[in-house]
Amino acid sequence: MPARHFLTLNDLTTDELFLLLDHASKLKRDWRQRVARNSLKNRVLAMIFEKSSTRTRVSFEAGMTQLGGAALFLSPRDTQLGRGEPVEDSSRVISSMVDAVMIRTFDHQLVERFAAMSRAPVINALTDDYHPCQLLADMQTYREHRGSIRGATVTWVGDGNNMCNSYINAAEQFDFNLRIACPEGYEPSTERLTAAGRRVRVIHDPAEAVRGSNLLVTDVWASMGQEDEQKTRAKRFADYQISPSLVALADPDALFMHCLPAHRGEEISEDMLEHRSSVVWDEAENRLHAQKALLEFLILGQLD
């Protein structure tokens, strides 16, 4: 049977995503009660990093250890991928030796090319186009704090980047309405917005976009690889900072999320991570548990 991959949220069905989130919360409860689990004993995850990370590396490596398996950290200096070997050749070799492959890189097509030749499941741990693993953690966090997100209003404030693209996918999969507040010229692609239909709206006024919203989400204004645009973006996005005054326009029970790392004083005010609406630290921890559930699903082909 061909390997199942997780390159975007759309690689799983809605039912599979809900089952995965249920399982993630169960794994979280078991972990906190120190229940030992060896479901992935003798299994190996290869972790290919072309982009650096804190949460991605720690969560995947710790997750494999907690499930009884092992993880291999591979930077461009550690593999022939960094020396010009074709992606397809590396995929054939690496996937013949491990049980799953996690890739964090710039070009989304690299992940697609690797997955096309891989015998093992491939997980997109972030590309310039999508960040589906973060969305699993975000959806798990919302469910644990507020229940079903179906029918809710979510407002994305900031750049139409990889996180925003994955929120567009999530709006369809989890059946919520998405408002995107961004400066003109920084919207997601027209193709993605057209495909999303009426479920997703771009509203350039952040105050209007967050009004009555159940969840506010943001990310840094300049993503990795866009550092040379930092000054320009800081000016263009100056009115798009999430602060307590902006949150006050949302639903009284609204939650605030950020995938981290955060730049206090830029996309968020200095006090926003500690605001009463913030569930950022739960969101960060849930990367661990959502990805453990994902690893079990892809490697074992089932959720126990």
Phi and psi restraints in degrees (value plus and minus 20) as a CYANA .aco file:
   2 PRO   PHI     -81.1   -41.1
   2 PRO   PSI     128.7   168.7
   3 ALA   PHI     -87.8   -47.8
   3 ALA   PSI     123.9   163.9
   4 ARG   PHI    -105.9   -65.9
   4 ARG   PSI     116.3   156.3
   5 HIS   PHI    -134.4   -94.4
   5 HIS   PSI     142.7   182.7
   6 PHE   PHI    -151.4  -111.4
   6 PHE   PSI      64.1   104.1
   7 LEU   PHI    -119.8   -79.8
   7 LEU   PSI     -50.2   -10.2
   8 THR   PHI    -162.7  -122.7
   8 THR   PSI     149.1   189.1
   9 LEU   PHI     -79.5   -39.5
   9 LEU   PSI     -46.4    -6.4
  10 ASN   PHI     -94.1   -54.1
  10 ASN   PSI     -23.5    16.5
  11 ASP   PHI     -98.4   -58.4
  11 ASP   PSI     -31.6     8.4
  12 LEU   PHI    -136.1   -96.1
  12 LEU   PSI     133.9   173.9
  13 THR   PHI     -98.5   -58.5
  13 THR   PSI     144.2   184.2
  14 THR   PHI     -79.2   -39.2
  14 THR   PSI     -62.5   -22.5
  15 ASP   PHI     -82.3   -42.3
  15 ASP   PSI     -61.3   -21.3
  16 GLU   PHI     -83.7   -43.7
  16 GLU   PSI     -59.2   -19.2
  17 LEU   PHI     -84.4   -44.4
  17 LEU   PSI     -62.0   -22.0
  18 PHE   PHI     -85.6   -45.6
  18 PHE   PSI     -61.4   -21.4
  19 LEU   PHI     -83.2   -43.2
  19 LEU   PSI     -59.3   -19.3
  20 LEU   PHI     -84.0   -44.0
  20 LEU   PSI     -61.9   -21.9
  21 LEU   PHI     -88.4   -48.4
  21 LEU   PSI     -57.8   -17.8
  22 ASP   PHI     -78.4   -38.4
  22 ASP   PSI     -64.1   -24.1
  23 HIS   PHI     -87.7   -47.7
  23 HIS   PSI     -57.5   -17.5
  24 ALA   PHI     -80.5   -40.5
  24 ALA   PSI     -62.7   -22.7
  25 SER   PHI     -87.1   -47.1
  25 SER   PSI     -55.0   -15.0
  26 LYS   PHI     -85.2   -45.2
  26 LYS   PSI     -64.7   -24.7
  27 LEU   PHI     -81.4   -41.4
  27 LEU   PSI     -55.4   -15.4
  28 LYS   PHI     -85.0   -45.0
  28 LYS   PSI     -65.2   -25.2
  29 ARG   PHI     -82.7   -42.7
  29 ARG   PSI     -64.0   -24.0
  30 ASP   PHI     -82.9   -42.9
  30 ASP   PSI     -62.5   -22.5
  31 TRP   PHI     -81.9   -41.9
  31 TRP   PSI     -61.4   -21.4
  32 ARG   PHI     -88.9   -48.9
  32 ARG   PSI     -45.1    -5.1
  33 GLN   PHI    -112.1   -72.1
  33 GLN   PSI     -13.2    26.8
  34 ARG   PHI      40.9    80.9
  34 ARG   PSI      17.8    57.8
  35 VAL   PHI    -101.9   -61.9
  35 VAL   PSI     100.2   140.2
  36 ALA   PHI     -91.4   -51.4
  36 ALA   PSI     123.6   163.6
  37 ARG   PHI    -161.7  -121.7
  37 ARG   PSI     107.1   147.1
  38 ASN   PHI    -142.6  -102.6
  38 ASN   PSI      15.5    55.5
  39 SER   PHI     -82.9   -42.9
  39 SER   PSI     -46.8    -6.8
  40 LEU   PHI    -134.2   -94.2
  40 LEU   PSI      12.7    52.7
  41 LYS   PHI     -78.5   -38.5
  41 LYS   PSI     113.1   153.1
  42 ASN   PHI      48.3    88.3
  42 ASN   PSI      -8.0    32.0
  43 ARG   PHI    -117.1   -77.1
  43 ARG   PSI     130.3   170.3
  44 VAL   PHI    -148.8  -108.8
  44 VAL   PSI     114.3   154.3
  45 LEU   PHI    -129.2   -89.2
  45 LEU   PSI     105.1   145.1
  46 ALA   PHI    -110.4   -70.4
  46 ALA   PSI     107.9   147.9
  47 MET   PHI    -133.5   -93.5
  47 MET   PSI      88.3   128.3
  48 ILE   PHI    -120.3   -80.3
  48 ILE   PSI      97.2   137.2
  49 PHE   PHI    -135.7   -95.7
  49 PHE   PSI      95.3   135.3
  50 GLU   PHI    -124.2   -84.2
  50 GLU   PSI     -37.1     2.9
  51 LYS   PHI    -134.2   -94.2
  51 LYS   PSI     115.8   155.8
  52 SER   PHI     -91.1   -51.1
  52 SER   PSI     142.5   182.5
  53 SER   PHI    -184.7  -144.7
  53 SER   PSI     132.8   172.8
  54 THR   PHI    -122.2   -82.2
  54 THR   PSI     -83.1   -43.1
  55 ARG   PHI     -84.1   -44.1
  55 ARG   PSI     -58.7   -18.7
  56 THR   PHI     -86.1   -46.1
  56 THR   PSI     -68.5   -28.5
  57 ARG   PHI     -85.5   -45.5
  57 ARG   PSI     -69.0   -29.0
  58 VAL   PHI     -82.3   -42.3
  58 VAL   PSI     -63.7   -23.7
  59 SER   PHI     -88.0   -48.0
  59 SER   PSI     -62.5   -22.5
  60 PHE   PHI     -91.1   -51.1
  60 PHE   PSI     -62.2   -22.2
  61 GLU   PHI     -88.4   -48.4
  61 GLU   PSI     -65.2   -25.2
  62 ALA   PHI     -84.6   -44.6
  62 ALA   PSI     -58.5   -18.5
  63 GLY   PHI     -81.5   -41.5
  63 GLY   PSI     -66.4   -26.4
  64 MET   PHI     -82.1   -42.1
  64 MET   PSI     -60.1   -20.1
  65 THR   PHI     -83.8   -43.8
  65 THR   PSI     -64.1   -24.1
  66 GLN   PHI     -85.1   -45.1
  66 GLN   PSI     -44.9    -4.9
  67 LEU   PHI    -115.1   -75.1
  67 LEU   PSI     -12.7    27.3
  68 GLY   PHI      70.4   110.4
  68 GLY   PSI     -15.9    24.1
  69 GLY   PHI    -122.8   -82.8
  69 GLY   PSI    -182.6  -142.6
  70 ALA   PHI    -158.8  -118.8
  70 ALA   PSI     135.7   175.7
  71 ALA   PHI    -149.3  -109.3
  71 ALA   PSI     120.2   160.2
  72 LEU   PHI    -130.4   -90.4
  72 LEU   PSI     103.0   143.0
  73 PHE   PHI    -109.2   -69.2
  73 PHE   PSI     103.1   143.1
  74 LEU   PHI    -146.9  -106.9
  74 LEU   PSI      91.8   131.8
  75 SER   PHI    -115.1   -75.1
  75 SER   PSI     150.0   190.0
  76 PRO   PHI     -76.5   -36.5
  76 PRO   PSI     -46.4    -6.4
  77 ARG   PHI     -95.2   -55.2
  77 ARG   PSI     -36.6     3.4
  78 ASP   PHI    -117.7   -77.7
  78 ASP   PSI     -30.1     9.9
  79 THR   PHI    -152.2  -112.2
  79 THR   PSI     145.8   185.8
  80 GLN   PHI     -94.4   -54.4
  80 GLN   PSI     -32.4     7.6
  81 LEU   PHI     -77.4   -37.4
  81 LEU   PSI     -55.9   -15.9
  82 GLY   PHI     -98.8   -58.8
  82 GLY   PSI     -23.8    16.2
  83 ARG   PHI    -138.4   -98.4
  83 ARG   PSI      -3.6    36.4
  84 GLY   PHI      78.8   118.8
  84 GLY   PSI     -17.1    22.9
  85 GLU   PHI     -84.5   -44.5
  85 GLU   PSI     116.9   156.9
  86 PRO   PHI     -76.3   -36.3
  86 PRO   PSI     121.4   161.4
  87 VAL   PHI     -75.5   -35.5
  87 VAL   PSI     -61.0   -21.0
  88 GLU   PHI     -83.5   -43.5
  88 GLU   PSI     -58.2   -18.2
  89 ASP   PHI     -87.6   -47.6
  89 ASP   PSI     -64.0   -24.0
  90 SER   PHI     -81.7   -41.7
  90 SER   PSI     -59.0   -19.0
  91 SER   PHI     -82.4   -42.4
  91 SER   PSI     -66.7   -26.7
  92 ARG   PHI     -77.6   -37.6
  92 ARG   PSI     -62.9   -22.9
  93 VAL   PHI     -93.9   -53.9
  93 VAL   PSI     -73.7   -33.7
  94 ILE   PHI     -81.6   -41.6
  94 ILE   PSI     -63.1   -23.1
  95 SER   PHI     -91.2   -51.2
  95 SER   PSI     -34.4     5.6
  96 SER   PHI    -101.9   -61.9
  96 SER   PSI     -30.0    10.0
  97 MET   PHI    -134.7   -94.7
  97 MET   PSI     -32.1     7.9
  98 VAL   PHI    -148.8  -108.8
  98 VAL   PSI     153.3   193.3
  99 ASP   PHI    -118.8   -78.8
  99 ASP   PSI     -35.6     4.4
 100 ALA   PHI    -183.0  -143.0
 100 ALA   PSI     137.9   177.9
 101 VAL   PHI    -150.6  -110.6
 101 VAL   PSI     109.4   149.4
 102 MET   PHI    -131.4   -91.4
 102 MET   PSI     111.5   151.5
 103 ILE   PHI    -147.8  -107.8
 103 ILE   PSI     110.1   150.1
 104 ARG   PHI    -143.0  -103.0
 104 ARG   PSI      91.9   131.9
 105 THR   PHI    -170.9  -130.9
 105 THR   PSI    -194.9  -154.9
 106 PHE   PHI    -108.8   -68.8
 106 PHE   PSI     -80.8   -40.8
 107 ASP   PHI    -101.7   -61.7
 107 ASP   PSI      98.9   138.9
 108 HIS   PHI     -83.6   -43.6
 108 HIS   PSI     -50.4   -10.4
 109 GLN   PHI     -84.3   -44.3
 109 GLN   PSI     -48.8    -8.8
 110 LEU   PHI     -81.3   -41.3
 110 LEU   PSI     -63.1   -23.1
 111 VAL   PHI     -85.6   -45.6
 111 VAL   PSI     -61.1   -21.1
 112 GLU   PHI     -84.0   -44.0
 112 GLU   PSI     -62.1   -22.1
 113 ARG   PHI     -85.8   -45.8
 113 ARG   PSI     -60.6   -20.6
 114 PHE   PHI     -83.4   -43.4
 114 PHE   PSI     -65.7   -25.7
 115 ALA   PHI     -83.9   -43.9
 115 ALA   PSI     -54.7   -14.7
 116 ALA   PHI     -81.4   -41.4
 116 ALA   PSI     -48.1    -8.1
 117 MET   PHI    -127.4   -87.4
 117 MET   PSI     -21.2    18.8
 118 SER   PHI    -104.7   -64.7
 118 SER   PSI     115.4   155.4
 119 ARG   PHI    -102.0   -62.0
 119 ARG   PSI     -38.1     1.9
 120 ALA   PHI    -127.5   -87.5
 120 ALA   PSI     135.5   175.5
 121 PRO   PHI     -78.2   -38.2
 121 PRO   PSI     120.6   160.6
 122 VAL   PHI    -135.9   -95.9
 122 VAL   PSI     113.9   153.9
 123 ILE   PHI    -135.6   -95.6
 123 ILE   PSI     107.3   147.3
 124 ASN   PHI    -101.1   -61.1
 124 ASN   PSI      88.3   128.3
 125 ALA   PHI    -114.4   -74.4
 125 ALA   PSI     -11.3    28.7
 126 LEU   PHI     121.6   161.6
 126 LEU   PSI     110.6   150.6
 127 THR   PHI    -152.7  -112.7
 127 THR   PSI     157.7   197.7
 128 ASP   PHI     -86.0   -46.0
 128 ASP   PSI     -35.1     4.9
 129 ASP   PHI    -122.0   -82.0
 129 ASP   PSI     -53.4   -13.4
 130 TYR   PHI    -166.1  -126.1
 130 TYR   PSI     134.8   174.8
 131 HIS   PHI    -160.8  -120.8
 131 HIS   PSI      47.5    87.5
 132 PRO   PHI     -86.7   -46.7
 132 PRO   PSI     -51.4   -11.4
 133 CYS   PHI     -82.7   -42.7
 133 CYS   PSI     -57.4   -17.4
 134 GLN   PHI     -84.4   -44.4
 134 GLN   PSI     -56.3   -16.3
 135 LEU   PHI     -86.0   -46.0
 135 LEU   PSI     -54.2   -14.2
 136 LEU   PHI     -79.8   -39.8
 136 LEU   PSI     -65.7   -25.7
 137 ALA   PHI     -84.2   -44.2
 137 ALA   PSI     -61.0   -21.0
 138 ASP   PHI     -84.3   -44.3
 138 ASP   PSI     -64.6   -24.6
 139 MET   PHI     -87.1   -47.1
 139 MET   PSI     -57.7   -17.7
 140 GLN   PHI     -82.3   -42.3
 140 GLN   PSI     -63.0   -23.0
 141 THR   PHI     -83.9   -43.9
 141 THR   PSI     -64.2   -24.2
 142 TYR   PHI     -81.6   -41.6
 142 TYR   PSI     -64.1   -24.1
 143 ARG   PHI     -81.3   -41.3
 143 ARG   PSI     -61.0   -21.0
 144 GLU   PHI     -89.2   -49.2
 144 GLU   PSI     -46.7    -6.7
 145 HIS   PHI    -118.4   -78.4
 145 HIS   PSI     -52.7   -12.7
 146 ARG   PHI    -151.1  -111.1
 146 ARG   PSI     -21.2    18.8
 147 GLY   PHI      63.9   103.9
 147 GLY   PSI    -171.6  -131.6
 148 SER   PHI     -83.3   -43.3
 148 SER   PSI     119.3   159.3
 149 ILE   PHI    -112.1   -72.1
 149 ILE   PSI     -23.5    16.5
 150 ARG   PHI     -78.6   -38.6
 150 ARG   PSI     108.4   148.4
 151 GLY   PHI      62.6   102.6
 151 GLY   PSI     -24.9    15.1
 152 ALA   PHI     -95.0   -55.0
 152 ALA   PSI     148.6   188.6
 153 THR   PHI    -132.2   -92.2
 153 THR   PSI     103.2   143.2
 154 VAL   PHI    -133.8   -93.8
 154 VAL   PSI     115.1   155.1
 155 THR   PHI    -137.5   -97.5
 155 THR   PSI     102.3   142.3
 156 TRP   PHI    -115.4   -75.4
 156 TRP   PSI     105.8   145.8
 157 VAL   PHI    -136.2   -96.2
 157 VAL   PSI      95.7   135.7
 158 GLY   PHI     115.2   155.2
 158 GLY   PSI    -172.7  -132.7
 159 ASP   PHI     -90.1   -50.1
 159 ASP   PSI     126.2   166.2
 160 GLY   PHI    -101.2   -61.2
 160 GLY   PSI      43.9    83.9
 161 ASN   PHI    -118.0   -78.0
 161 ASN   PSI    -180.0  -140.0
 162 ASN   PHI     -82.1   -42.1
 162 ASN   PSI     -59.5   -19.5
 163 MET   PHI     -84.1   -44.1
 163 MET   PSI     -63.0   -23.0
 164 CYS   PHI     -80.7   -40.7
 164 CYS   PSI     -62.6   -22.6
 165 ASN   PHI     -80.6   -40.6
 165 ASN   PSI     -60.9   -20.9
 166 SER   PHI     -90.3   -50.3
 166 SER   PSI     -50.3   -10.3
 167 TYR   PHI     -87.4   -47.4
 167 TYR   PSI     -52.3   -12.3
 168 ILE   PHI     -82.6   -42.6
 168 ILE   PSI     -64.7   -24.7
 169 ASN   PHI     -81.8   -41.8
 169 ASN   PSI     -61.4   -21.4
 170 ALA   PHI     -85.2   -45.2
 170 ALA   PSI     -55.5   -15.5
 171 ALA   PHI     -78.5   -38.5
 171 ALA   PSI     -58.7   -18.7
 172 GLU   PHI     -93.8   -53.8
 172 GLU   PSI     -66.3   -26.3
 173 GLN   PHI     -88.8   -48.8
 173 GLN   PSI     -57.6   -17.6
 174 PHE   PHI    -125.4   -85.4
 174 PHE   PSI     -16.8    23.2
 175 ASP   PHI      42.6    82.6
 175 ASP   PSI      34.6    74.6
 176 PHE   PHI    -146.3  -106.3
 176 PHE   PSI     148.2   188.2
 177 ASN   PHI    -116.5   -76.5
 177 ASN   PSI     114.1   154.1
 178 LEU   PHI    -138.2   -98.2
 178 LEU   PSI     106.9   146.9
 179 ARG   PHI    -128.7   -88.7
 179 ARG   PSI     115.4   155.4
 180 ILE   PHI    -135.2   -95.2
 180 ILE   PSI      95.4   135.4
 181 ALA   PHI    -124.2   -84.2
 181 ALA   PSI      91.3   131.3
 182 CYS   PHI    -171.9  -131.9
 182 CYS   PSI     138.8   178.8
 183 PRO   PHI     -86.7   -46.7
 183 PRO   PSI     136.3   176.3
 184 GLU   PHI     -81.3   -41.3
 184 GLU   PSI     115.9   155.9
 185 GLY   PHI      76.4   116.4
 185 GLY   PSI     -27.8    12.2
 186 TYR   PHI    -138.5   -98.5
 186 TYR   PSI       1.6    41.6
 187 GLU   PHI     -95.1   -55.1
 187 GLU   PSI     138.9   178.9
 188 PRO   PHI     -79.8   -39.8
 188 PRO   PSI     147.5   187.5
 189 SER   PHI     -81.7   -41.7
 189 SER   PSI     130.5   170.5
 190 THR   PHI     -78.8   -38.8
 190 THR   PSI     -56.8   -16.8
 191 GLU   PHI     -82.1   -42.1
 191 GLU   PSI     -63.3   -23.3
 192 ARG   PHI     -87.2   -47.2
 192 ARG   PSI     -61.4   -21.4
 193 LEU   PHI     -86.6   -46.6
 193 LEU   PSI     -60.2   -20.2
 194 THR   PHI     -84.4   -44.4
 194 THR   PSI     -63.1   -23.1
 195 ALA   PHI     -84.7   -44.7
 195 ALA   PSI     -51.4   -11.4
 196 ALA   PHI     -94.2   -54.2
 196 ALA   PSI     -44.5    -4.5
 197 GLY   PHI      50.9    90.9
 197 GLY   PSI    -170.7  -130.7
 198 ARG   PHI     -92.6   -52.6
 198 ARG   PSI     -32.2     7.8
 199 ARG   PHI     -86.5   -46.5
 199 ARG   PSI     -44.9    -4.9
 200 VAL   PHI    -140.5  -100.5
 200 VAL   PSI     112.6   152.6
 201 ARG   PHI    -150.5  -110.5
 201 ARG   PSI     121.0   161.0
 202 VAL   PHI    -116.1   -76.1
 202 VAL   PSI     105.0   145.0
 203 ILE   PHI    -148.7  -108.7
 203 ILE   PSI      93.1   133.1
 204 HIS   PHI     -93.9   -53.9
 204 HIS   PSI     -41.1    -1.1
 205 ASP   PHI    -107.2   -67.2
 205 ASP   PSI      91.3   131.3
 206 PRO   PHI     -82.4   -42.4
 206 PRO   PSI     -54.4   -14.4
 207 ALA   PHI     -83.7   -43.7
 207 ALA   PSI     -64.3   -24.3
 208 GLU   PHI     -84.9   -44.9
 208 GLU   PSI     -58.4   -18.4
 209 ALA   PHI     -86.9   -46.9
 209 ALA   PSI     -56.2   -16.2
 210 VAL   PHI    -108.6   -68.6
 210 VAL   PSI     -30.4     9.6
 211 ARG   PHI     -79.7   -39.7
 211 ARG   PSI      99.5   139.5
 212 GLY   PHI      56.2    96.2
 212 GLY   PSI     -14.1    25.9
 213 SER   PHI     -90.6   -50.6
 213 SER   PSI     130.1   170.1
 214 ASN   PHI    -113.4   -73.4
 214 ASN   PSI     -40.0     0.0
 215 LEU   PHI    -167.6  -127.6
 215 LEU   PSI     110.6   150.6
 216 LEU   PHI    -133.7   -93.7
 216 LEU   PSI     113.9   153.9
 217 VAL   PHI    -156.2  -116.2
 217 VAL   PSI     124.5   164.5
 218 THR   PHI    -168.0  -128.0
 218 THR   PSI     158.5   198.5
 219 ASP   PHI    -172.9  -132.9
 219 ASP   PSI     152.8   192.8
 220 VAL   PHI     -79.3   -39.3
 220 VAL   PSI     133.9   173.9
 221 TRP   PHI     -95.4   -55.4
 221 TRP   PSI     -52.1   -12.1
 222 ALA   PHI    -141.0  -101.0
 222 ALA   PSI      91.7   131.7
 223 SER   PHI     -97.0   -57.0
 223 SER   PSI     151.2   191.2
 224 MET   PHI     -77.1   -37.1
 224 MET   PSI     109.3   149.3
 225 GLY   PHI      77.2   117.2
 225 GLY   PSI     -27.7    12.3
 226 GLN   PHI    -133.7   -93.7
 226 GLN   PSI      -0.8    39.2
 227 GLU   PHI     -78.0   -38.0
 227 GLU   PSI     -51.2   -11.2
 228 ASP   PHI     -90.8   -50.8
 228 ASP   PSI     -31.8     8.2
 229 GLU   PHI    -117.7   -77.7
 229 GLU   PSI     -17.8    22.2
 230 GLN   PHI     -75.0   -35.0
 230 GLN   PSI     -68.6   -28.6
 231 LYS   PHI     -85.3   -45.3
 231 LYS   PSI     -62.8   -22.8
 232 THR   PHI     -83.4   -43.4
 232 THR   PSI     -65.1   -25.1
 233 ARG   PHI     -85.7   -45.7
 233 ARG   PSI     -57.4   -17.4
 234 ALA   PHI     -78.4   -38.4
 234 ALA   PSI     -57.5   -17.5
 235 LYS   PHI     -92.6   -52.6
 235 LYS   PSI     -64.4   -24.4
 236 ARG   PHI     -88.0   -48.0
 236 ARG   PSI     -51.5   -11.5
 237 PHE   PHI    -120.0   -80.0
 237 PHE   PSI     -12.5    27.5
 238 ALA   PHI     -75.8   -35.8
 238 ALA   PSI     -51.7   -11.7
 239 ASP   PHI    -107.8   -67.8
 239 ASP   PSI     -15.0    25.0
 240 TYR   PHI    -131.7   -91.7
 240 TYR   PSI       5.1    45.1
 241 GLN   PHI     -98.5   -58.5
 241 GLN   PSI     115.0   155.0
 242 ILE   PHI    -106.8   -66.8
 242 ILE   PSI     104.9   144.9
 243 SER   PHI    -160.4  -120.4
 243 SER   PSI     148.7   188.7
 244 PRO   PHI     -75.1   -35.1
 244 PRO   PSI     -55.2   -15.2
 245 SER   PHI     -87.3   -47.3
 245 SER   PSI     -54.0   -14.0
 246 LEU   PHI     -93.6   -53.6
 246 LEU   PSI     -61.6   -21.6
 247 VAL   PHI     -80.6   -40.6
 247 VAL   PSI     -51.7   -11.7
 248 ALA   PHI     -81.6   -41.6
 248 ALA   PSI     -39.7     0.3
 249 LEU   PHI    -103.3   -63.3
 249 LEU   PSI     -34.9     5.1
 250 ALA   PHI    -102.3   -62.3
 250 ALA   PSI    -198.4  -158.4
 251 ASP   PHI     -78.6   -38.6
 251 ASP   PSI     124.1   164.1
 252 PRO   PHI     -77.0   -37.0
 252 PRO   PSI     -46.9    -6.9
 253 ASP   PHI    -120.2   -80.2
 253 ASP   PSI      -3.0    37.0
 254 ALA   PHI     -82.8   -42.8
 254 ALA   PSI     127.2   167.2
 255 LEU   PHI    -125.1   -85.1
 255 LEU   PSI     135.8   175.8
 256 PHE   PHI    -142.0  -102.0
 256 PHE   PSI     113.6   153.6
 257 MET   PHI    -151.3  -111.3
 257 MET   PSI     134.0   174.0
 258 HIS   PHI    -172.0  -132.0
 258 HIS   PSI     112.8   152.8
 259 CYS   PHI     -95.0   -55.0
 259 CYS   PSI     -34.9     5.1
 260 LEU   PHI      47.1    87.1
 260 LEU   PSI     131.7   171.7
 261 PRO   PHI     -92.7   -52.7
 261 PRO   PSI     130.5   170.5
 262 ALA   PHI    -124.4   -84.4
 262 ALA   PSI     126.7   166.7
 263 HIS   PHI    -127.0   -87.0
 263 HIS   PSI      73.2   113.2
 264 ARG   PHI     -81.2   -41.2
 264 ARG   PSI     116.6   156.6
 265 GLY   PHI      70.7   110.7
 265 GLY   PSI     -26.6    13.4
 266 GLU   PHI    -133.5   -93.5
 266 GLU   PSI    -117.2   -77.2
 267 GLU   PHI     -89.7   -49.7
 267 GLU   PSI     -38.7     1.3
 268 ILE   PHI    -152.5  -112.5
 268 ILE   PSI     133.5   173.5
 269 SER   PHI     -92.5   -52.5
 269 SER   PSI     145.5   185.5
 270 GLU   PHI     -77.5   -37.5
 270 GLU   PSI     -51.4   -11.4
 271 ASP   PHI    -121.3   -81.3
 271 ASP   PSI     -14.2    25.8
 272 MET   PHI     -90.9   -50.9
 272 MET   PSI     -55.0   -15.0
 273 LEU   PHI     -86.0   -46.0
 273 LEU   PSI     -42.9    -2.9
 274 GLU   PHI    -121.0   -81.0
 274 GLU   PSI     -14.7    25.3
 275 HIS   PHI     -84.4   -44.4
 275 HIS   PSI     133.1   173.1
 276 ARG   PHI     -78.5   -38.5
 276 ARG   PSI     -46.3    -6.3
 277 SER   PHI    -102.4   -62.4
 277 SER   PSI     -32.9     7.1
 278 SER   PHI     -95.5   -55.5
 278 SER   PSI     109.2   149.2
 279 VAL   PHI    -142.9  -102.9
 279 VAL   PSI       9.3    49.3
 280 VAL   PHI     -82.3   -42.3
 280 VAL   PSI     -58.7   -18.7
 281 TRP   PHI     -93.5   -53.5
 281 TRP   PSI     -55.9   -15.9
 282 ASP   PHI     -84.8   -44.8
 282 ASP   PSI     -60.6   -20.6
 283 GLU   PHI     -79.4   -39.4
 283 GLU   PSI     -63.3   -23.3
 284 ALA   PHI     -85.5   -45.5
 284 ALA   PSI     -64.8   -24.8
 285 GLU   PHI     -82.2   -42.2
 285 GLU   PSI     -56.6   -16.6
 286 ASN   PHI     -87.9   -47.9
 286 ASN   PSI     -34.0     6.0
 287 ARG   PHI     -75.5   -35.5
 287 ARG   PSI     -61.8   -21.8
 288 LEU   PHI     -79.5   -39.5
 288 LEU   PSI     -71.7   -31.7
 289 HIS   PHI     -97.5   -57.5
 289 HIS   PSI     -58.1   -18.1
 290 ALA   PHI     -83.2   -43.2
 290 ALA   PSI     -59.0   -19.0
 291 GLN   PHI     -94.4   -54.4
 291 GLN   PSI     -50.2   -10.2
 292 LYS   PHI     -82.5   -42.5
 292 LYS   PSI     -63.7   -23.7
 293 ALA   PHI     -82.7   -42.7
 293 ALA   PSI     -61.1   -21.1
 294 LEU   PHI     -83.6   -43.6
 294 LEU   PSI     -63.9   -23.9
 295 LEU   PHI     -81.0   -41.0
 295 LEU   PSI     -64.7   -24.7
 296 GLU   PHI     -82.4   -42.4
 296 GLU   PSI     -62.8   -22.8
 297 PHE   PHI     -82.5   -42.5
 297 PHE   PSI     -65.4   -25.4
 298 LEU   PHI     -95.5   -55.5
 298 LEU   PSI     -59.2   -19.2
 299 ILE   PHI    -100.0   -60.0
 299 ILE   PSI     -63.3   -23.3
 300 LEU   PHI    -111.4   -71.4
 300 LEU   PSI     -38.4     1.6
 301 GLY   PHI      57.7    97.7
 301 GLY   PSI      -6.4    33.6
 302 GLN   PHI    -182.4  -142.4
 302 GLN   PSI     145.8   185.8
 303 LEU   PHI    -136.2   -96.2
 303 LEU   PSI     104.8   144.8
